[in-house]
Amino acid sequence: MAKPNYQFEKRQKDLAKKRKQEEKRLQKLAGKAAASSPASAEAVGDAAPPDNASPGASSDDGTS
């Protein structure tokens, strides 16, 4: 009967663990990138209407 190769099993287990951790890390980075992109786009979008409204409001005041 053959002896079990514990070193091989341990190495395979460690490689699987590292692979899983790397996938998790990449998912977190992708989540952060996706979350930060719309947030910055919303901030720019929110800032644009008041800037557009201010010149229009001053033009209305000037003509009245």
VENKAGI-V126984 format. One line per field, one symbol per residue. ss: DSSP state (~ for helix, > for strand, _ for the rest). phi: phi as a letter, one per 30 degrees, with the letter a starting at -180 (. if undefined). burial: + if it has 24 or more other ideal C-beta (glycine too) atoms within 12 Angstrom, else -. A space follows every 50 residues. Layout:
ss=???
phi=???
burial=???
//
This chain:
ss=_____~~~~~~~~~~~~~~~~~~~~~~~~~~~~~~~~~~~~~~~~~~~~~ ~~~~~~~~~~~~~_
phi=.dddcddddddddddddddddddddddddddddddddddddddddddddd dddddddddddddd
burial=-------------------------------------------------- --------------
//
